[in-house]
Amino acid sequence: MAEIERVAVSFDDLEVNCYVVHTPQGEVIVDAGAEPERILERLRDEALAILVTHGHADHIGALEEVRRATGAPVYMHPADAEPAGMAGYDPLEDGRLLQLGGEGFRVLHTPGHSPGSVTFVVGEDQLVGDLILPGSVGRTDLPGASWEEIELSLRRVMSLWSERTRLYCGHGPVLSAARELETNPYLPPEVP
């Protein structure tokens, strides 16, 4: 079973989360946003991949430095990679199952905060980027963002939640999905 470690880094005084997923056979880095040396020092083994939840600068600011240092392939949705000028990446598509280090990472295309936002489902847990934030959801007032799309994406990830689901979001602490259901006013009501 993989262990997901939160690494809080600072991007222009904004705290953003990077995650290092310690799998049985190596490391998977998610959202290398800033402070590459801080991210690299959390690695316990070879970096197998760098995954990107979305292409905003605070989530990819250290991507090239981490890629150079590790030689790991980058996985990103084309709808965010192309506008960000990303080259040499492996395109993610909805429903893809990445087998990395003996752990499965299921890709869900979850647009709304950005056109190429994705959520990675690892067991019962979800690496959601900025789709869900503590007591809130990702901004929809940015270019390419959409409240209608984010609501559909939220319903999609929410349908997979259990009492034990943890949400690894782009900013703030790791969240309990059950607690967010009770307290987050921005989540759409559950459909019976």
C-alpha positions as CSV (number, residue, x, y, z in Angstrom):
1,M,0.0,0.0,0.0
2,A,1.3,3.4,-0.9
3,E,1.9,6.2,1.6
4,I,1.0,9.8,0.4
5,E,3.2,12.5,1.9
6,R,2.1,16.1,1.8
7,V,5.0,18.5,1.1
8,A,3.9,22.2,1.6
9,V,6.0,24.6,-0.6
10,S,5.8,28.3,-1.1
11,F,5.1,29.8,-4.5
12,D,5.3,33.6,-4.4
13,D,4.2,33.5,-0.7
14,L,1.3,31.2,-1.5
15,E,1.4,27.8,0.2
16,V,0.8,25.0,-2.3
17,N,0.9,21.3,-1.8
18,C,3.1,18.9,-3.6
19,Y,2.7,15.2,-2.8
20,V,5.2,12.4,-2.8
21,V,3.5,9.0,-3.1
22,H,5.8,6.4,-1.6
23,T,4.9,3.2,-3.5
24,P,6.4,-0.2,-2.8
25,Q,8.8,0.2,-5.8
26,G,9.6,3.9,-6.0
27,E,8.3,7.5,-5.7
28,V,5.5,9.3,-7.6
29,I,5.6,13.1,-7.4
30,V,2.3,15.0,-7.8
31,D,2.3,18.8,-8.6
32,A,5.9,20.0,-8.4
33,G,4.9,23.6,-7.9
34,A,7.8,25.3,-6.2
35,E,11.0,24.7,-4.1
36,P,12.3,21.8,-6.1
37,E,15.1,21.0,-3.5
38,R,12.4,20.6,-0.8
39,I,10.5,18.1,-3.0
40,L,13.6,16.2,-4.0
41,E,14.7,15.8,-0.4
42,R,11.5,13.9,0.4
43,L,12.3,11.1,-2.1
44,R,13.3,7.9,-0.4
45,D,13.8,6.0,-3.7
46,E,13.9,6.5,-7.5
47,A,11.3,8.8,-8.9
48,L,9.1,6.8,-11.3
49,A,6.8,9.6,-12.5
50,I,5.7,13.2,-12.1
51,L,1.9,13.7,-12.3
52,V,0.2,17.0,-12.8
53,T,-3.3,17.7,-11.5
54,H,-3.6,20.9,-13.6
55,G,-1.4,23.4,-15.4
56,H,-1.6,26.5,-13.2
57,A,1.8,28.0,-12.4
58,D,1.7,27.3,-8.7
59,H,1.4,23.6,-9.5
60,I,4.0,23.3,-12.2
61,G,6.5,26.0,-11.2
62,A,9.3,23.5,-10.3
63,L,8.3,20.8,-12.7
64,E,11.2,21.2,-15.1
65,E,13.8,21.3,-12.4
66,V,12.4,18.2,-10.7
67,R,12.2,16.5,-14.1
68,R,15.8,17.3,-14.9
69,A,17.0,16.1,-11.4
70,T,15.0,12.8,-11.5
71,G,14.7,12.0,-15.2
72,A,11.1,10.9,-14.4
73,P,8.4,11.1,-17.1
74,V,5.7,13.8,-16.8
75,Y,2.0,12.9,-17.1
76,M,-0.4,15.8,-17.8
77,H,-3.8,16.4,-19.6
78,P,-3.2,18.0,-23.0
79,A,-5.9,20.7,-22.4
80,D,-3.6,22.2,-19.7
81,A,-0.2,21.1,-21.1
82,E,-0.5,22.7,-24.5
83,P,-1.5,26.2,-23.2
84,A,1.4,25.9,-20.6
85,G,3.8,25.2,-23.4
86,M,4.7,21.8,-21.9
87,A,6.8,19.6,-24.2
88,G,7.7,15.9,-23.8
89,Y,4.9,14.8,-21.6
90,D,2.7,11.7,-21.6
91,P,-0.9,12.8,-22.2
92,L,-3.5,11.8,-19.6
93,E,-7.0,10.8,-20.7
94,D,-10.2,10.1,-18.6
95,G,-10.4,6.6,-17.3
96,R,-6.7,5.7,-17.8
97,L,-5.1,3.5,-15.2
98,L,-1.5,4.2,-14.5
99,Q,0.4,1.4,-12.9
100,L,3.3,3.0,-11.1
101,G,5.6,1.3,-8.6
102,G,3.0,-1.4,-7.9
103,E,0.2,1.1,-7.2
104,G,-2.7,2.0,-9.4
105,F,-3.5,5.7,-10.2
106,R,-6.9,6.0,-11.9
107,V,-7.2,9.2,-13.9
108,L,-10.5,11.1,-13.9
109,H,-10.8,14.2,-16.1
110,T,-12.3,16.8,-13.7
111,P,-12.5,20.2,-15.5
112,G,-14.0,23.3,-14.0
113,H,-11.0,24.9,-12.3
114,S,-9.0,24.5,-15.5
115,P,-9.9,22.7,-18.7
116,G,-7.3,20.0,-18.1
117,S,-7.8,19.4,-14.4
118,V,-7.6,15.7,-13.4
119,T,-8.1,13.8,-10.2
120,F,-5.9,10.8,-9.4
121,V,-7.7,8.0,-7.5
122,V,-5.4,5.9,-5.4
123,G,-7.3,3.2,-3.5
124,E,-10.1,5.0,-1.7
125,D,-8.2,8.3,-1.7
126,Q,-8.1,11.1,-4.2
127,L,-5.4,13.6,-5.3
128,V,-7.8,16.4,-6.3
129,G,-5.6,19.4,-7.0
130,D,-7.7,22.5,-6.8
131,L,-11.0,20.8,-7.5
132,I,-11.8,20.8,-3.7
133,L,-10.2,23.0,-1.1
134,P,-10.8,23.2,2.7
135,G,-14.4,24.4,3.0
136,S,-14.5,25.5,-0.7
137,V,-13.8,24.5,-4.3
138,G,-11.4,25.7,-6.9
139,R,-11.9,29.1,-8.4
140,T,-14.1,29.4,-11.4
141,D,-13.4,33.0,-12.3
142,L,-10.2,32.2,-14.2
143,P,-9.8,31.9,-18.0
144,G,-11.0,28.4,-19.0
145,A,-12.8,27.8,-15.7
146,S,-16.5,27.0,-15.4
147,W,-18.9,26.6,-12.5
148,E,-21.1,24.2,-14.5
149,E,-18.1,22.0,-15.3
150,I,-16.7,22.0,-11.7
151,E,-20.1,21.0,-10.4
152,L,-20.2,18.0,-12.7
153,S,-16.6,17.1,-11.8
154,L,-17.5,17.4,-8.1
155,R,-20.4,15.0,-8.5
156,R,-18.2,12.6,-10.3
157,V,-15.5,12.4,-7.6
158,M,-18.1,12.5,-4.8
159,S,-19.8,9.3,-6.1
160,L,-16.6,7.4,-5.2
161,W,-16.3,8.7,-1.6
162,S,-16.5,6.4,1.4
163,E,-16.2,7.2,5.1
164,R,-12.5,6.6,4.8
165,T,-11.7,8.7,1.7
166,R,-9.0,11.3,2.1
167,L,-8.8,14.2,-0.2
168,Y,-5.3,15.5,-1.1
169,C,-5.9,19.0,-2.2
170,G,-3.7,21.7,-3.8
171,H,-3.8,24.0,-0.8
172,G,-4.3,23.4,2.9
173,P,-4.4,20.2,4.9
174,V,-5.4,16.7,3.9
175,L,-9.2,16.5,4.1
176,S,-11.7,13.9,5.1
177,A,-14.3,13.5,2.4
178,A,-17.0,12.6,5.0
179,R,-16.2,15.9,6.9
180,E,-16.3,18.0,3.7
181,L,-19.7,16.5,2.9
182,E,-21.0,17.8,6.3
183,T,-19.3,21.2,6.3
184,N,-18.4,22.4,2.8
185,P,-21.2,24.6,1.5
186,Y,-19.9,24.6,-2.1
187,L,-20.3,20.9,-2.7
188,P,-23.4,20.1,-4.7
189,P,-26.2,18.2,-2.9
190,E,-26.1,14.5,-3.3
191,V,-28.4,13.1,-5.9
192,P,-30.4,10.2,-4.5
